[in-house]
Amino acid sequence: MATIASGALVNLEELVQSSPHFKHGISLRVIGKLQDYDVETAVAVIVDRNASLKVDTQHLNINLRIGSIFQFIGELLLEPDHEAILKARVGRNIDGMDLNLYRQSLQLLRDFQAGR
């Protein structure tokens, strides 16, 4: 039986080609504000600060509302033109979450893990 990775916590701004997280098939956990959603293709676009990411939501049963904040867990797929799309297996609305506090706690977690 194959194991499913938990999804590395990544900020959208970190998903650049030079990042160790920018690999085909890697499991990621990302958050962002829903900017666009195409019902026909089930592809959403989330943004956080100056970065954006396409998310394939075809396997999710979730109510997507433009302007809401969502967290997605899934595998990163790299298309031939190096455009990334996250094939989501989990998605949830996290409206009300303090994103600045989230970023601070993520940095504290990374600092702690680096010290171990």
Salt bridges, closest charged atoms under 4 A:
GLU13 OE1 - ARG49 NH1 3.36
GLU14 OE2 - ARG110 NH1 2.43
ASP48 OD1 - ARG103 NH2 2.40
ASP56 OD2 - LYS87 NZ 3.42
GLU75 OE2 - ARG89 NH2 2.97
GLU83 OE2 - LYS54 NZ 3.38
ASP95 OD2 - ARG65 NH2 3.16
